[in-house]
């Protein structure tokens, strides 16, 4: 389990964060200069150079969003201008993309971040520009919400696999519905039926909490507190749940750690969001106390599982049931080894999960549970400290990635195995690099006593 550093403070990471942003600028500039945009979105690196992968378009917002975060962290205006220009040139199709469950990734990372900077008065207020960003978020949320599968106790936004498929990933992208709702928008269906996007978002969150997260309550023989399933499969004829499954993990009965991290981060930030809403608006879905309870239970369980089933330095292996983990011996009692001979680690899961730990810790401390909140907060700082140093921080100027040892799709064999290695390692991903930047910005703002960073800071 993670050896939580109870002494480290956010300010202790200041010099490491300065180095991180310097390297980040170099990586963004290298991709801008060297990557051929006409090949499609950059997804992950192969021998240190970003390459694309035709599956779904879910990473382009992370590319341009990284430039926007770089400006936020450093004030370097050239990155703001690049982020704005590329968002305008390339992101419009993502607003109306009906074929993916990733709107909260692509469009909150670009239009959402730009609107947030304006609301936070970090960039000049321009009325038409504000309206442009708001319209993009409104429409994106409605399009995302239209990918809807009803089930007996609610419904969910289905994955690219089809209407039977609930992905745990989508709990982090559901925030686009929350923004669209808070901006005053609704989805209109047949006969002008108006769909409340807050209700639909909470229905999706509840389905994810009920079916994607386990609580040690005996659902199956592998039911452990906080374990997650990548995919939950439903019978679309009658709305009944059928079974867990996995696309990028090892099995439906093991835990793909990036999916776990999406749950940690997504549930924690939704907890923060509902605190800004009135009881009257929440009652459109149900009892506000019950909403808070299911979000808190899912966030706490997933964060607990991460702490318990991750090596001491906070970097997880790609799946807690990966078939060759047993060959590593007592791997949870020592730091992760990205260069071992048997199973890859996934640093992108660490970058995502650490933000979930920090947000849950902050939420609990604000709610009066200081001791419990401190545990998650310190765990998040422990993970960040590891990511800000080698062998995870990429210091090679010829490598375009920022955070090394990210895994995309181990079962499909998509990840590069470098010469001389037996497993995939030493590569980066666009989502891993972006979320490392989000994580770094979150902590930097804490250090600088700046505005607390949330996705919903873009709401004026």
N, C-alpha and C positions, 0 to 999 in steps of 0.2 A: 504494500500500500504506500501511498505518498507519505514521505517523511516531511510533514508540514513544518516549515520554519516559522516558529511563533515569534521570533524576534525581528524579522525583516520588516521594514516599513517602506511604503511607496517611495519616499524621498531617497532611499538608499539606491534606487534604480535610476536615478536621474542621469548619471554619466553614461550608463549603458543605453538609456533611451536616446541620448544625444547621438551616440554612435549608430544606433539603429536607424535613426532618421537620415543620417548622412548616407549610410549604405542604401537605404530605401530610395533616396533621390537618384543615386547612381543606377539602381536597377530599373526604375521607371524610365529614365532617360535612355538606357541601353535598349529597352524593349521598343520605345518610341522610334529610335533610330534604326534598329536592325530588323524588327519583326515586320514581315509583309502583311499588311492589314487585309489585302484581298484574299488571303488564305482562310479567312474566318477568325473567330475569336481565339486568342491564345489560351490554352487550357493547362498544360503542364510541360515541364522541361524534359528534354532528352539530351543527355550529355551537356547539360547546362544551358541549352537554348530552348526558348519557348516554342512549342508546337501546338497544332490544333488537333482536335479529335471530334469527328462528326458523330454526335450522339444527340444532344439537344443544346441549344444556345442558352447556356446558363451562367457563363463566366465573363461576358463582355462588360457587364456593369461593374464587376470587380476590377477590371483593368482600368477603366476611366475613373471609377470611384477612388482608386488608389491615388491618383493624381490630386483629387479633391481633398482627400485626407492628408496628403503630404502638405498641401497649402495650409490646411487647418492647423497642423502641428508646427509648421516652420514659418509661415507667412510668405513663402516664396511664390510670388504672383504668377510666375511662368507656369507653375503646375496648375493653378486655378484656371488660367486661360486654356491650357491643354484640355483639362477636364471638361470645361464648358463647351469648347469647340467640338470635342469628340462625342460628347453627349448629344449635342444638336445634330451632328452628322450621322451618327450610327444607332442611336438608341430608340428612335421612333418605332421601328418594327417590334421592339420588345414591349411597348405599351399595349399593342393590340394582338400580341402573340397568344393565340387560343390553344396552343398545343403543349404548353409547359405548366408546371406548378411552381415556377421560379420567379414570379413577378416581384416578390419582396426582396429577392437577391439583386436582380438587375436594376430595378427602378428606384428602390429606396437608396441604393448605393450611389446613384447618380442624381436623378431629379430630387430625391429626398435630401441628400446631403447638401446640394446647392441651395435648396429652399431653407434648410436648417441654418446655413451660414448667413443667409439674408435675415432671417428672424433673429438670430443671435447677434446681428449687427457686426459681423465679421467681414461682410462685403456690402457695398452700397445697396440701398433699397431702390429698386426699380419696379414700378407697378406692373408694367406689362410682363416683365421677366418673372415676377412672383406669380402672376396669374398663369403663365406658361407652365411653371413647375407644378403648381397646384392642379391644373387640368390634367397633366400627365399622370399624377398620382391618383386622381379621382378615377380616371378611365382605367388605369392599370388595375386598381383594386376591384372594379366591377368586372373586368374581363377575367381576372383570377377567380372571382367568386362564382362565375358562370360554369366553371368546371366542377359540377356538384353532383354528388351521389347521395340520395337519401337512404338512411338506414332506420331501423325500428326505433332507435332512441336519438335521432337527430340526423346527422349527415357529415360529409367531409368533402374537401376538395381533392379530387383524385389525381394520381400521378400520371406521368406519360405512359405508364403501362396500360391504362384504361380505367373505366368506371368502377372496377372491382378493387382498386388498389389504393390504399392509404399509405403514404410514405411518412416516416417520422420526420424527415427533413423539413417538411412543409410547415412545421410549427414555427420555424424561424422566418418563413416567408409570409405567414398569415398576417404579419404586421401591415402589409399593404392594404388589407381590408380595413384595419383599424384607422389608418391614416385617411383613407378614402371616406370612411364614415365621419370621422372628426372634421373633415373639410366640408361636410354637409351633403355628401353624395349618397345615392342609392343605386342599386341594380334594378333595372326594369325588365321584366320578363313578359311572356305572352299576356295579352289583354291588359297591358300596362300594370301588371302586378308589381308592386314595389317591394324589394327585398332589403331588409335592414342589414347592412354590412357588418355592424358590430355583432348582431345576433348570429349571423352566419359565421363570422370569425370565431366566436365563442363556441359555437356548435362544433366547428372543426377542432378547436383546442380540446374540447371535452372528449371527442372521439379519440383524439391522439392520446390523451391522458388515460382513457379507459382501455384502449386496445393496444397501443404501442408501448406503454410503460407497464412494468410488472411491479407488484407490491408484496410478494411473498404470501399471497392469499390463496395459493393452491390452484391456479388456473391450469397448470400443467406440471410435469415433473421437473421442469427447469425454471420454475417461478421463483426468482430471487428479488429481494427488495432493490428496485431501481434498474433492473435489467431492461433493455429496450429491444424491440424487434424493428428491423428496418422497414419491413412491409407488413401490413395487415390486410388479409384478403377477405372479401365479402361476397356473398351470393347476391348478385344484382337483381335477381328475380323476386326475392323476398326480404332483402335487407339484412339477412343474418350474417354474423361473423362466422368465418370458416376456420382460418388458421393463420399462424405467423409465417412469414417467408423472408427471404433476403435476396437482394440484387447484387449488392457490393460487399456484403459480409459473407461469412462462411456458411451459416445455416440460419434458418428461422428460429432456431433454439439456442443460438449463441448471440453475443452482442457485438455488432459492428460498431467500433468505437467512435467513428465520426457521426454516425446516427445518434449515438448516445450524447455526443457533444451538442448536436443540433437541439436535442431535447433540453439539455441543461441551459443553454443560452436562450432558446425560444421561450420556455416557460418562465424563466426568471425575468426577462424583459416584459413579458405580458403582465406579470404581477405588478411591475412598476407602472405600466400603462394604465391598468384599471384603477390605480390609486388616484388618477387624475379625473376620473369620471364620476358623475353623480349617481346616487343609488337609483334615481328615477330612470336614467338611461340604461343601467345594468338590469333593471327589473323587466325590461323587454325580453331578456333571456331567462331570468329567474332570480332566485335569492342572491343578493350580492355577497353574503357571507359564504354561501356554498360555492360561488364562482371563485372567490379567493381561496377557499379550502382546497379545491381540486387542482388549481394552478400551483399552490404552495406544496401540496403533496407530491405532485409530479416533479417539480423543480428539486425538492429536497431529496426525493428518492434517487433521481438520476445523478445528482451531484454526489450523494453518498456512495453509489455504486462506482462512480469514477474514482473516487478517493481510495476505495477498498481494492479495486481491481486494476490499479495502475502502478507501475514501478515507482521506486522511491523519489525519483527526480520529477515526476509528473508527466512523463511522456508515455502514452500507451502504445501497446502493439495494436495492429490494425483490427484485430478481432479477439475478444477474450476467449473464444473457443477455437482459435486457429489450430490446425491439426498437428503442427510440429512444435508448439510451445513447450510441450513436455520435455523436449530435447534440450531446452535451455535450463532445466533444473528449477531452482527456486527463484525464478526471474522477478517476482514481485518484491523480493527483499533487497534488491540492488538497483542501481540506475539502469534505464533501458540501454540496449546496445544496438544502434542502428546498423552496425556492420557485422552482425552475427550471421551464421550460416543457414538459419532455419526460417525465421519469420520477420517480416518488415515491421517497423514502428510506423506510426502516422502522426507526424508533428502537426498536421493541419487540425486533427482532432484536439490536440492540446491547445492550439491557438483559439479555437472556438470554445472549448470547454472551460478554459481559464476565465473567459469573460462571463460565462454562466456562473462560475464559482464566485467571482467578485460581485456580480450583480445580486446574487442571492444573499451573500454576506452583507452587502450594503443595505438591502431591503430588510433583512432581519434585525440589523442593528438599529435602523430607523424605526422599526416596529416595536422596539423595546426588548428584543431577545439578543442582548449584546454578546453573551457567551457563545451561543450557537452561531451567531453571525460572524464572530471573530474566527471561528474554525474555517468557514468557507472563504472568508476574505484572505486569511493567511495562506490557505491552500492555493488560491488563485495567484497570489504574489509569488509563491514558490514555483509554480509552473512557469510564470512569466520570466522569472529570473533564469530558469534553465533555457528558455527560448532565446534569451538575449545574449547567449554566449555560444561558442563553438561546443559541440559539432553541429548545432542547429542554425545558428546565425551564419549566413553565407557571406564570407569576407573576400572571396575570389572575384576579382573584377571581371573575369571572363565568364562568370556564371550569372545568368540573368535573374535567377531566383533569389528571394530574400530569406526564406526559411527552408532549410534542407530537410530531407527525409519525410516528404509528404507522399501519401499513397492515393491513387485514384481508384483503380479497379483491379484489385489483386486476383479475384477469380477469373477475370477475362484475360489476365496477363498483359494489361496495357502499360504497366509501369516498367521503366527502363532498369535493366540489371547491368550496371557498369562493368567494364572489363576488369577481371580479377575478383569480382564479387559473386556470391551465390544467390543473393536476394536483391530485390529492388531497394535502392537507397540513393542518397546524394542528389535527389531531384526535388523540385519545388512545384507547387500548384498555384494557380491564380487565386483560388478561394483561400488557400492557406496563407498566402502572402497578404491578401486583403484583410483577412480577419486578424492576422498578427498586427497589422496597422491599426485596425479598430481597437484592439486590445491595448496597444501602446498609447494610442490617443486617449483612451479612457483613463488610464493610469496617469498619463502626463497631465491631464486636466485636474485630476485629484491633487497632484503635486503642486500645480500652479494655482490652485484654488480658483480655477476657472469654472464656468457653468458646467454642471453635471451633465455628462454626455448620454443622451438617449436618442432613439430613432424618432421619437415624437417631439423633440425640440423644434421640429420644423413647423409645428402648429402655433400660430400667432394668438 
